[in-house]
Amino acid sequence: MTKKCFLLCILALFSLSQIVHADQSGEDYLILFNDEINVNDIVNSNDEITHEFSSIPAITATLSDSSFEELENHPNVISITKAVNVFALQTIGWGPTKIQAPLSWESGLTGKGVKIAVIDTGIASHPDLVIKGGTSTVNYTNSYTDDNGHGTHVAGIIGARNNNIGIIGVAPESDLYAVKVLNKDGEGTDFDVCKGIDWAIDNNMDIINLSLGSSSPSPCMETAVNKAYEQGILVVGAAGNSGNSNGTGDTTTFPARFPAVISVSAINNNNVRGSFSSTGNSVEIAAPGVSIESTHLNRNYRTLDGTSMAAGFVSGTLALLKENNPSLSNQELRFKMREMAVDLGTPGKDPWYGYGLVQAPIAESNDATILYHQAKNGQTASIRLELFIEGHLLYPNDKRFIDGINSSAQALLNWATQQHQQGHYETAIQRYEFILSAPQLLRTIKEETEFKLSFAKNHSWIITAEALIHEANRKQTASERLHAFVEGYHLFPTDSRFIDGINRNAQALLNWTSQQHHSGNFVTAVDRYEFILNAPKLQDRISREIAVRLSYAKQRARVPTANTIHQRATNGTTASARLELFYEGNLLYANDNRFVTGINNNARSLLTWARQQHQQGNYNTAIQRYEFILQAPVLNRNIQQETESYLTFAKRGVKIP
């Protein structure tokens, strides 16, 4: 079963209780069947089948209202659903963390209401971006949509939304304006840049981001940035990517070299200047600019290097600073930014880092944040837990207090356990009960505390690991034994005997559940599979096998035979698809050598293709395939070593010697 098919099937099952009725004819649906059937027997000839899946009993089709109603009631149809959008999970890159943007967000600062003109190649439509408006000054289009990707990348660094997908920009609620002054090749003239700055002044922007540069000064650009600065606008510019490895010379480009512009150099995750980053006395501030992931064309994301990226971090930070200090002028905000910077390199201002690494502000006036920091700095675990509980009651939607409750509860539990084992039963009971009074307590902490409390109330020490193992092994069923070993692991997490017991009984319960599954007891199978997956420290092979079996059980389908999976794998259209199916077959039928052979044959084929992509400079594609190959079990050692070697070169952006 391919990842794509598995995802579609899960989406279909998830939507089973929310079947959407067609409001008009000709809508597209995903139809999931009980088993493989001849779809032409049940789909009306007037409807269009747009796709028929090879590995699962499902199709996509354009249906009329009448066909929808007929299929909805058909005994062989599990569900009919419309498409559900799926996005990558949201991440916070190293850049925002380095400049302490998450702390700024926690304090309530998001850049809300601050208007930022991204004067660049434009900004493309993207689910992570909201574009408030803009203009184009290039001669071939009136659209400010990005056709290069550079401006979209910078815009994401500044203001990608906090929307549970993709990335988060430094100022996620700032107002982004796309000012397209560069063409699809990322090139333009100072005339067009001046027009863009002029538009920003006329439209009352608060910040102008200029992630562009020229080796030659332009009287037009100097006049334009001076005028913007006089009008109260903060102007941020990329110092340039003309630096040398020694960091010598004045290599800063224009307009960043003009006094009205905040010139930004680039650092890596180790606070070291990127070797490409321009240097000189004009450099005013440093920001992350190496291996920065952000939004790009075609609703995608890409990792890029450059002082252009660093400038985006400074523009976003200034938006947070302006939101926190709305009465300050642009000159005062600029001075405050310098004061807050973390000094790097030579003490004081220097030609590599300027005044240092830019830092996002924290709004200390926020009551929730004040209470959070008080709780975080409490002297004892009891005090911290009490304050975090108070914070949660006052601010129930602030997740910081829930996290604080559980971290403090765990610390207090560890201390109470020590008191318990020393015979201080009343002290232990008091702390155990205090922990159990906390809201939003993690199940593992709650269960461990309840378990220990029962012993303390009987004025007895906590049962030993040996006694727990003995009791666990005496349980009659694999489910009971697994549960007992999980409890033991939570009490004695460093005792490997509980991990061994977890996996031994997980395998036994998996064997029993597989029999129930094969007998058609799908509900029981789903329940037991999910029960096993909740166990900590499961071996990777067990968890992966369960995930495959669970996907079939949720579809109310039996696991295909080894011959069926082998046939599907052999007929896969690509090496990636074949490798994935042979991998699935190996998980389900570990003793069938056909799957071992299939894994290695197709791993070799995919490696050959990935190597070609690598040599053509398609590093991201090559990396993705190399890592996919290395996930396969029972991989031939030569293939594994060769793949690991190629992956090292690809990650460095270097072709294979």
C-alpha positions as CSV (number, residue, x, y, z in Angstrom):
1,M,0.0,0.0,0.0
2,T,1.6,3.3,-1.0
3,K,1.7,6.3,1.4
4,K,-0.5,8.3,-1.0
5,C,-3.2,5.5,-1.0
6,F,-2.9,5.0,2.7
7,L,-3.5,8.8,3.3
8,L,-6.5,8.9,1.0
9,C,-8.0,5.9,2.7
10,I,-7.5,7.4,6.2
11,L,-9.0,10.7,5.0
12,A,-12.0,8.8,3.6
13,L,-12.5,6.9,6.9
14,F,-12.1,10.1,9.0
15,S,-14.9,11.7,7.0
16,L,-17.3,8.8,7.2
17,S,-19.4,10.4,9.9
18,Q,-19.5,13.7,7.9
19,I,-20.6,12.6,4.4
20,V,-21.2,15.7,2.3
21,H,-24.2,15.8,0.1
22,A,-23.8,17.3,-3.4
23,D,-25.5,20.6,-3.9
24,Q,-25.2,20.5,-7.7
25,S,-24.4,17.9,-10.4
26,G,-20.8,17.2,-11.5
27,E,-18.9,17.3,-8.2
28,D,-15.8,15.2,-7.5
29,Y,-15.8,12.5,-4.8
30,L,-13.6,9.9,-3.3
31,I,-15.6,6.6,-3.1
32,L,-14.3,3.8,-0.8
33,F,-15.6,0.3,-1.2
34,N,-15.8,-2.7,1.1
35,D,-13.6,-4.7,-1.2
36,E,-12.2,-4.8,-4.7
37,I,-15.2,-4.9,-7.1
38,N,-16.0,-4.0,-10.7
39,V,-16.7,-0.3,-10.4
40,N,-18.5,-0.2,-13.7
41,D,-21.2,-2.4,-12.2
42,I,-22.2,0.2,-9.7
43,V,-21.2,3.6,-11.2
44,N,-23.6,5.2,-13.6
45,S,-22.4,5.3,-17.2
46,N,-23.1,9.0,-17.3
47,D,-20.6,9.6,-14.5
48,E,-16.9,10.0,-15.1
49,I,-14.4,7.9,-13.2
50,T,-11.3,10.2,-12.9
51,H,-9.0,7.8,-11.1
52,E,-9.0,4.1,-10.0
53,F,-6.6,3.2,-7.2
54,S,-4.4,0.1,-7.7
55,S,-3.8,-0.8,-4.1
56,I,-7.0,0.0,-2.3
57,P,-10.7,-0.5,-3.3
58,A,-11.4,3.2,-4.1
59,I,-12.0,5.5,-7.0
60,T,-12.4,9.2,-7.6
61,A,-15.3,10.2,-9.8
62,T,-17.5,13.1,-10.9
63,L,-21.0,12.2,-9.8
64,S,-24.5,13.7,-10.4
65,D,-26.9,14.2,-7.5
66,S,-28.9,11.1,-8.4
67,S,-25.7,8.9,-8.6
68,F,-24.5,10.3,-5.3
69,E,-27.7,9.2,-3.6
70,E,-27.7,5.7,-5.1
71,L,-24.0,5.1,-4.1
72,E,-24.5,6.5,-0.6
73,N,-27.0,3.7,0.1
74,H,-25.1,1.0,-1.8
75,P,-24.2,-2.0,0.5
76,N,-20.6,-2.2,-0.9
77,V,-19.8,1.5,-0.4
78,I,-18.1,2.5,2.8
79,S,-18.0,6.3,2.3
80,I,-18.3,9.0,-0.3
81,T,-16.3,12.2,0.5
82,K,-15.1,15.4,-1.0
83,A,-11.3,16.2,-1.1
84,V,-9.8,17.3,2.2
85,N,-6.8,19.7,2.1
86,V,-3.6,18.4,3.6
87,F,-0.6,20.6,4.5
88,A,2.8,20.0,6.0
89,L,2.9,20.4,9.8
90,Q,4.1,23.8,11.1
91,T,7.7,24.1,12.3
92,I,9.7,26.9,13.8
93,G,13.1,27.1,12.1
94,W,16.4,27.8,13.9
95,G,16.3,31.5,12.8
96,P,13.2,32.7,14.8
97,T,14.4,30.7,17.8
98,K,17.9,32.3,17.6
99,I,16.5,35.8,17.8
100,Q,14.0,34.7,20.6
101,A,10.9,35.4,18.4
102,P,9.0,32.6,20.2
103,L,9.4,34.4,23.5
104,S,8.1,37.6,21.8
105,W,5.0,35.7,20.5
106,E,4.4,34.3,24.0
107,S,4.4,37.8,25.3
108,G,1.6,38.7,22.8
109,L,3.6,40.4,20.1
110,T,2.9,39.4,16.5
111,G,3.6,42.6,14.5
112,K,-0.2,43.2,14.1
113,G,-1.0,46.3,12.2
114,V,2.6,47.1,11.1
115,K,2.8,47.7,7.3
116,I,5.8,46.2,5.6
117,A,6.7,46.7,1.9
118,V,8.7,43.8,0.5
119,I,10.5,45.5,-2.4
120,D,11.7,42.5,-4.4
121,T,10.5,40.1,-7.1
122,G,6.9,40.2,-5.8
123,I,5.1,37.8,-3.5
124,A,3.4,34.6,-4.8
125,S,0.1,33.2,-3.6
126,H,0.8,30.8,-0.7
127,P,-1.3,29.2,2.1
128,D,1.2,30.5,4.6
129,L,1.0,34.2,3.4
130,V,-1.6,37.0,3.4
131,I,-0.8,39.8,0.9
132,K,-2.5,43.0,1.8
133,G,-1.8,44.7,-1.6
134,G,1.1,45.9,-3.7
135,T,2.3,47.2,-7.1
136,S,4.6,46.3,-9.9
137,T,7.1,48.7,-11.5
138,V,8.6,46.2,-14.0
139,N,7.7,46.8,-17.7
140,Y,6.3,43.4,-18.6
141,T,3.5,43.0,-16.1
142,N,1.2,45.0,-13.8
143,S,0.9,42.0,-11.4
144,Y,2.9,42.0,-8.2
145,T,2.8,38.1,-8.2
146,D,6.3,36.6,-7.7
147,D,7.7,34.7,-10.7
148,N,11.1,34.1,-9.2
149,G,10.6,33.0,-5.7
150,H,13.1,35.3,-3.9
151,G,10.5,37.9,-2.7
152,T,8.1,35.1,-1.5
153,H,11.0,33.6,0.5
154,V,11.8,36.9,2.2
155,A,8.1,37.6,2.8
156,G,7.7,34.2,4.6
157,I,10.6,35.0,6.9
158,I,9.0,38.3,7.8
159,G,5.3,37.3,8.1
160,A,4.3,33.7,7.4
161,R,1.1,33.1,9.4
162,N,0.9,31.1,12.6
163,N,-1.7,28.8,11.0
164,N,-0.6,25.2,11.9
165,I,1.1,24.7,8.6
166,G,4.5,25.3,7.1
167,I,6.6,27.8,9.0
168,I,6.0,30.9,11.2
169,G,7.4,34.3,10.2
170,V,9.0,36.6,12.8
171,A,5.9,38.9,12.7
172,P,3.1,36.5,11.7
173,E,0.3,39.1,11.9
174,S,2.1,42.0,10.2
175,D,0.7,43.4,6.9
176,L,2.7,42.4,3.9
177,Y,2.7,44.4,0.7
178,A,4.3,43.1,-2.5
179,V,6.3,45.7,-4.4
180,K,7.6,44.0,-7.6
181,V,10.7,45.8,-8.9
182,L,12.7,42.7,-10.1
183,N,11.9,40.4,-12.9
184,K,11.7,36.6,-13.1
185,D,15.5,36.4,-13.2
186,G,15.8,38.5,-10.0
187,E,17.1,41.5,-11.9
188,G,16.0,45.1,-12.3
189,T,17.1,48.7,-12.5
190,D,17.5,51.4,-9.9
191,F,14.7,53.3,-11.7
192,D,12.2,50.5,-10.8
193,V,13.5,50.3,-7.2
194,C,13.0,54.1,-6.8
195,K,9.5,53.8,-8.1
196,G,8.9,51.0,-5.6
197,I,10.2,53.1,-2.6
198,D,8.1,56.0,-3.9
199,W,5.0,53.8,-3.8
200,A,5.9,52.7,-0.2
201,I,6.1,56.3,0.9
202,D,2.8,57.3,-0.7
203,N,1.1,54.3,0.8
204,N,2.3,55.0,4.4
205,M,4.4,51.9,4.9
206,D,6.1,51.5,8.3
207,I,9.0,49.3,7.2
208,I,10.6,48.9,3.8
209,N,12.6,45.6,3.2
210,L,15.2,45.9,0.4
211,S,16.7,42.4,0.0
212,L,18.5,43.5,-3.2
213,G,21.8,45.3,-4.0
214,S,24.1,46.8,-6.5
215,S,27.9,47.3,-6.5
216,S,27.3,50.9,-7.9
217,P,25.8,53.8,-5.9
218,S,22.6,55.3,-7.3
219,P,21.7,58.9,-6.6
220,C,18.1,58.0,-7.3
221,M,18.0,55.2,-4.7
222,E,19.9,57.3,-2.1
223,T,17.4,60.1,-2.5
224,A,14.5,57.7,-2.2
225,V,15.7,55.9,1.0
226,N,16.6,59.3,2.6
227,K,13.1,60.5,1.8
228,A,11.5,57.4,3.3
229,Y,13.6,57.7,6.4
230,E,12.6,61.4,6.8
231,Q,9.0,60.3,6.5
232,G,9.4,58.0,9.6
233,I,9.8,54.7,7.7
234,L,12.4,52.1,8.8
235,V,14.5,51.0,5.8
236,V,16.2,47.6,6.0
237,G,18.7,46.4,3.4
238,A,20.7,43.3,2.8
239,A,24.4,44.0,3.2
240,G,25.2,41.8,0.2
241,N,26.7,38.4,-0.6
242,S,30.0,39.7,-1.8
243,G,32.1,38.8,1.3
244,N,35.2,36.7,1.3
245,S,36.2,33.9,3.6
246,N,38.6,36.1,5.5
247,G,36.0,38.8,6.1
248,T,38.3,41.6,4.9
249,G,37.5,44.7,3.0
250,D,34.4,46.9,2.6
251,T,32.2,44.7,0.4
252,T,28.8,46.0,1.5
253,T,26.5,46.8,-1.5
254,F,24.1,49.6,-2.2
255,P,21.5,50.6,-1.0
256,A,22.5,48.9,2.3
257,R,25.6,51.2,2.3
258,F,23.6,54.3,2.6
259,P,23.3,55.8,6.1
260,A,19.5,55.8,6.0
261,V,19.4,52.0,5.5
262,I,19.9,49.4,8.3
263,S,22.5,47.2,6.8
264,V,22.2,43.5,7.7
265,S,24.8,40.8,7.6
266,A,24.2,37.0,7.8
267,I,25.1,34.4,10.5
268,N,24.8,30.7,10.8
269,N,23.3,28.6,13.6
270,N,26.6,28.9,15.5
271,N,26.5,32.7,15.5
272,V,29.3,32.8,12.9
273,R,29.3,35.1,9.9
274,G,28.4,33.3,6.7
275,S,31.5,33.3,4.5
276,F,29.5,35.0,1.7
277,S,28.2,37.8,3.9
278,S,29.5,41.2,3.0
279,T,31.5,43.2,5.5
280,G,32.3,46.8,6.2
281,N,31.7,49.8,8.5
282,S,28.1,50.1,7.1
283,V,27.1,46.8,8.6
284,E,24.7,47.7,11.5
285,I,23.1,44.4,12.7
286,A,23.4,40.6,12.1
287,A,20.6,38.1,11.6
288,P,20.2,34.4,10.6
289,G,21.0,33.9,6.9
290,V,22.3,30.4,6.4
291,S,20.1,27.4,5.7
292,I,16.8,29.4,6.1
293,E,13.6,27.6,5.2
294,S,10.7,29.7,4.0
295,T,7.9,30.0,1.5
296,H,8.5,29.7,-2.2
297,L,6.7,29.4,-5.5
298,N,3.9,26.9,-6.2
299,R,2.8,26.8,-2.6
300,N,6.1,25.1,-1.7
301,Y,9.0,25.8,0.8
302,R,12.7,26.1,0.1
303,T,15.9,26.5,2.1
304,L,18.2,29.4,1.0
305,D,21.2,31.3,2.1
306,G,21.9,35.0,1.9
307,T,21.8,38.4,3.6
308,S,18.5,38.8,1.8
309,M,17.1,36.3,4.3
310,A,18.8,38.0,7.2
311,A,17.2,41.3,6.2
312,G,13.8,39.6,6.5
313,F,14.5,38.7,10.1
314,V,15.4,42.3,10.9
315,S,12.3,43.7,9.2
316,G,10.1,41.2,11.2
317,T,11.9,42.1,14.4
318,L,11.4,45.8,13.9
319,A,7.6,45.1,13.3
320,L,7.5,43.4,16.7
321,L,9.5,46.3,18.2
322,K,7.2,48.9,16.7
323,E,4.1,47.1,17.9
324,N,5.5,47.0,21.4
325,N,6.6,50.7,21.3
326,P,4.0,52.5,19.1
327,S,5.0,56.0,20.3
328,L,8.7,55.7,19.3
329,S,10.0,57.3,16.1
330,N,11.8,55.2,13.5
331,Q,15.1,56.7,14.7
332,E,14.3,55.7,18.3
333,L,13.3,52.2,17.2
334,R,16.5,51.8,15.3
335,F,18.5,52.9,18.4
336,K,16.5,50.5,20.6
337,M,17.3,47.6,18.1
338,R,21.0,48.3,18.5
339,E,20.7,48.4,22.3
340,M,18.9,45.0,22.4
341,A,21.4,43.2,20.1
342,V,23.6,40.5,21.4
343,D,27.2,41.5,20.8
344,L,29.1,39.1,18.5
345,G,32.7,39.1,17.4
346,T,34.9,42.0,18.4
347,P,33.4,43.8,21.4
348,G,31.3,46.7,20.3
349,K,30.3,47.5,16.8
350,D,32.4,45.7,14.2
351,P,32.4,45.3,10.4
352,W,31.2,41.7,10.5
353,Y,28.2,41.8,12.8
354,G,27.6,45.6,13.4
355,Y,26.1,45.9,16.9
356,G,25.4,42.2,17.1
357,L,22.7,39.6,16.6
358,V,19.2,41.2,16.4
359,Q,16.8,40.2,19.3
360,A,13.0,40.2,19.3
361,P,11.4,42.2,22.1
362,I,9.3,40.8,25.0
363,A,6.2,42.7,26.1
364,E,6.6,42.5,29.8
365,S,3.4,44.4,30.3
366,N,1.4,41.3,29.3
367,D,-0.2,40.0,32.5
368,A,-0.1,36.3,31.4
369,T,3.5,36.6,30.5
370,I,4.4,38.2,33.8
371,L,2.6,35.3,35.7
372,Y,4.3,32.7,33.4
373,H,7.8,34.0,34.2
374,Q,7.0,34.2,37.9
375,A,5.8,30.5,37.8
376,K,8.8,29.5,35.7
377,N,11.2,31.1,38.2
378,G,9.5,29.6,41.3
379,Q,12.1,28.3,43.8
380,T,10.5,24.9,44.4
381,A,8.5,22.5,42.2
382,S,5.5,23.0,44.6
383,I,5.5,26.8,44.1
384,R,5.9,26.4,40.4
385,L,3.1,24.0,40.1
386,E,0.8,26.2,42.2
387,L,1.5,29.2,40.0
388,F,1.1,27.3,36.8
389,I,-2.3,26.0,38.0
390,E,-3.3,29.6,38.8
391,G,-2.1,30.7,35.4
392,H,-4.1,28.0,33.7
393,L,-7.3,29.0,35.6
394,L,-6.9,32.6,34.6
395,Y,-5.7,32.0,31.0
396,P,-7.1,28.6,30.0
397,N,-6.2,29.0,26.3
398,D,-2.5,29.7,27.1
399,K,-0.7,26.4,26.5
400,R,2.4,27.6,28.3
401,F,0.6,27.0,31.6
402,I,-0.4,23.5,30.7
403,D,3.2,22.7,29.8
404,G,4.3,24.2,33.0
405,I,1.8,22.2,35.1
406,N,3.2,18.9,33.7
407,S,6.9,19.8,33.9
408,S,6.5,21.0,37.5
409,A,4.3,18.0,38.4
410,Q,6.9,15.6,37.1
411,A,9.6,17.4,39.2
412,L,7.5,17.3,42.3
413,L,6.6,13.7,41.7
414,N,10.3,12.8,41.6
415,W,10.9,14.7,44.9
416,A,7.8,13.1,46.6
417,T,9.0,9.6,45.5
418,Q,12.3,10.2,47.3
419,Q,10.4,11.3,50.5
420,H,8.3,8.2,50.1
421,Q,11.2,5.8,49.9
422,Q,12.8,7.4,52.9
423,G,9.6,6.6,54.9
424,H,8.2,10.1,55.0
425,Y,4.7,8.9,54.1
426,E,2.6,11.9,55.1
427,T,4.8,14.3,53.2
428,A,4.7,12.0,50.1
429,I,0.9,11.7,50.4
430,Q,0.4,15.4,50.7
431,R,2.5,16.0,47.5
432,Y,0.9,13.1,45.6
433,E,-2.5,14.5,46.3
434,F,-1.5,18.0,45.4
435,I,-0.2,16.7,42.0
436,L,-3.5,14.9,41.4
437,S,-5.4,18.1,42.0
438,A,-3.7,19.8,39.0
439,P,-5.8,20.2,35.8
440,Q,-4.6,19.1,32.4
441,L,-2.3,16.5,33.9
442,L,-0.7,14.0,31.5
443,R,-2.1,10.5,31.8
444,T,1.3,9.0,32.5
445,I,2.0,11.4,35.4
446,K,-1.5,10.8,36.8
447,E,-1.3,7.0,36.7
448,E,2.2,6.9,38.2
449,T,1.1,9.3,41.0
450,E,-2.0,7.3,41.8
451,F,0.0,4.1,41.9
452,K,2.5,5.5,44.3
453,L,-0.2,7.2,46.5
454,S,-1.8,3.8,47.1
455,F,1.5,2.5,48.6
456,A,2.0,5.7,50.7
457,K,-1.4,5.5,52.2
458,N,-0.6,1.9,53.4
459,H,2.6,3.2,54.8
460,S,4.6,0.9,52.6
461,W,7.5,1.5,50.3
462,I,6.9,1.5,46.5
463,I,6.9,-2.1,45.2
464,T,10.3,-3.1,43.8
465,A,11.1,-3.7,40.1
466,E,11.6,-7.4,40.8
467,A,8.2,-7.7,42.4
468,L,6.5,-5.8,39.5
469,I,8.1,-8.0,36.9
470,H,7.1,-11.1,38.8
471,E,3.4,-9.9,39.0
472,A,3.4,-8.8,35.3
473,N,4.6,-12.2,34.1
474,R,1.8,-13.9,36.2
475,K,-0.9,-12.1,34.2
476,Q,-3.1,-14.4,32.1
477,T,-3.3,-12.5,28.9
478,A,-0.9,-10.6,26.7
479,S,-3.0,-7.4,27.1
480,E,-2.7,-7.6,30.9
481,R,1.0,-8.3,30.8
482,L,1.7,-5.5,28.4
483,H,-0.3,-3.1,30.6
484,A,1.7,-4.2,33.6
485,F,5.0,-3.9,31.9
486,V,4.1,-0.4,30.7
487,E,3.2,0.6,34.3
488,G,6.5,-0.8,35.5
489,Y,8.4,1.1,32.8
490,H,6.8,4.4,34.0
491,L,8.0,3.6,37.6
492,F,11.5,2.3,36.5
493,P,12.2,3.9,33.1
494,T,15.9,2.9,33.3
495,D,15.3,-0.8,33.9
496,S,15.6,-2.5,30.5
497,R,13.6,-5.5,31.7
498,F,10.4,-3.6,31.4
499,I,11.2,-2.5,27.9
500,D,11.9,-6.1,27.0
501,G,8.6,-7.1,28.6
502,I,6.8,-4.4,26.7
503,N,8.1,-5.6,23.3
504,R,7.7,-9.4,24.1
505,N,4.1,-9.0,25.0
506,A,3.4,-6.4,22.3
507,Q,4.5,-9.1,19.8
508,A,2.3,-11.7,21.5
509,L,-0.7,-9.4,21.5
510,L,0.1,-8.5,17.8
511,N,0.0,-12.1,16.9
512,W,-3.4,-12.6,18.6
513,T,-4.8,-9.4,17.1
514,S,-3.7,-10.4,13.6
515,Q,-5.8,-13.6,14.0
516,Q,-8.8,-11.6,15.1
517,H,-8.2,-9.3,12.1
518,H,-8.0,-12.2,9.7
519,S,-11.3,-13.6,11.2
520,G,-13.1,-10.4,10.3
521,N,-13.3,-9.0,13.9
522,F,-12.2,-5.5,12.7
523,V,-13.4,-3.5,15.7
524,T,-11.5,-5.7,18.1
525,A,-8.4,-5.6,15.9
526,V,-8.4,-1.8,15.6
527,D,-8.8,-1.5,19.4
528,R,-5.9,-3.9,20.1
529,Y,-3.6,-2.4,17.5
530,E,-4.1,1.1,18.9
531,F,-3.6,-0.3,22.4
532,I,-0.3,-1.7,21.4
533,L,0.8,1.5,19.7
534,N,0.2,3.5,22.9
535,A,3.0,1.5,24.6
536,P,6.3,3.3,25.1
537,K,9.6,2.0,23.8
538,L,8.1,-0.2,21.1
539,Q,10.6,-1.6,18.6
540,D,10.4,0.2,15.3
541,R,9.5,-2.9,13.3
542,I,6.6,-3.8,15.6
543,S,5.2,-0.2,15.4
544,R,5.5,-0.1,11.6
545,E,3.9,-3.5,11.2
546,I,1.0,-2.5,13.4
547,A,0.6,0.8,11.4
548,V,0.2,-1.2,8.2
549,R,-2.2,-3.7,9.7
550,L,-4.2,-0.9,11.4
551,S,-4.7,0.8,8.1
552,Y,-6.4,-2.3,6.6
553,A,-8.4,-2.9,9.8
554,K,-9.8,0.6,9.7
555,Q,-10.9,0.0,6.2
556,R,-12.7,-3.2,7.4
557,A,-10.4,-5.1,5.1
558,R,-8.2,-8.2,5.7
559,V,-4.5,-8.0,5.1
560,P,-3.7,-9.2,1.6
561,T,-1.9,-12.4,1.1
562,A,1.8,-12.5,0.5
563,N,1.2,-13.4,-3.2
564,T,-1.2,-10.4,-3.6
565,I,1.3,-7.9,-2.1
566,H,4.1,-9.4,-4.1
567,Q,2.1,-9.1,-7.4
568,R,1.2,-5.5,-6.6
569,A,4.8,-4.7,-5.7
570,T,6.1,-6.3,-8.9
571,N,3.7,-4.3,-11.0
572,G,4.5,-1.0,-9.4
573,T,5.1,1.8,-11.9
574,T,8.2,3.3,-10.2
575,A,11.1,2.0,-8.2
576,S,9.8,4.1,-5.2
577,A,6.4,2.5,-5.4
578,R,7.8,-1.0,-5.8
579,L,10.2,-0.5,-2.9
580,E,7.4,0.8,-0.6
581,L,5.2,-2.2,-1.4
582,F,8.1,-4.7,-0.9
583,Y,8.8,-3.0,2.4
584,E,5.2,-3.5,3.4
585,G,5.4,-7.2,2.4
586,N,8.5,-7.7,4.5
587,L,6.8,-6.2,7.5
588,L,3.8,-8.5,7.2
589,Y,5.6,-11.6,5.9
590,A,9.1,-11.4,7.4
591,N,10.0,-15.0,6.4
592,D,9.2,-14.6,2.8
593,N,12.5,-14.0,1.0
594,R,10.8,-12.6,-2.1
595,F,10.3,-9.3,-0.3
596,V,13.9,-9.2,0.9
597,T,15.0,-9.7,-2.8
598,G,12.5,-7.1,-4.0
599,I,13.6,-4.5,-1.4
600,N,17.2,-4.7,-2.5
601,N,16.6,-4.9,-6.3
602,N,14.4,-1.8,-6.2
603,A,16.6,0.0,-3.7
604,R,19.4,-0.5,-6.2
605,S,17.2,0.8,-9.1
606,L,16.1,3.8,-7.0
607,L,19.7,4.5,-6.0
608,T,20.8,4.6,-9.6
609,W,18.0,7.1,-10.4
610,A,18.7,9.2,-7.3
611,R,22.4,9.3,-8.2
612,Q,21.5,10.7,-11.7
613,Q,19.4,13.4,-10.1
614,H,22.3,14.2,-7.7
615,Q,24.8,14.6,-10.5
616,Q,22.4,16.9,-12.3
617,G,22.3,19.2,-9.3
618,N,18.8,18.2,-8.1
619,Y,20.1,17.8,-4.5
620,N,16.8,18.0,-2.7
621,T,15.3,15.3,-4.9
622,A,18.4,13.1,-4.4
623,I,18.3,13.6,-0.6
624,Q,14.7,12.6,-0.4
625,R,15.3,9.4,-2.3
626,Y,18.5,8.5,-0.5
627,E,16.7,8.9,2.9
628,F,13.7,6.9,1.6
629,I,16.1,4.0,0.6
630,L,17.8,4.1,4.1
631,Q,14.4,3.6,5.8
632,A,14.0,0.1,4.1
633,P,14.7,-2.9,6.4
634,V,17.0,-5.8,5.5
635,L,19.0,-3.5,3.2
636,N,22.1,-4.9,1.6
637,R,25.1,-3.5,3.4
638,N,26.8,-2.3,0.2
639,I,23.6,-0.5,-0.8
640,Q,23.3,1.0,2.6
641,Q,26.9,2.3,2.7
642,E,26.8,3.6,-0.8
643,T,23.5,5.4,-0.1
644,E,24.9,6.9,3.1
645,S,28.0,8.1,1.3
646,Y,26.0,9.8,-1.5
647,L,23.6,11.4,1.0
648,T,26.6,13.1,2.7
649,F,27.6,14.7,-0.5
650,A,24.1,15.7,-1.4
651,K,23.5,17.4,1.9
652,R,26.6,19.5,1.4
653,G,25.4,20.5,-2.1
654,V,28.3,18.7,-3.7
655,K,28.2,16.3,-6.7
656,I,29.6,12.8,-6.3
657,P,33.4,12.7,-7.1
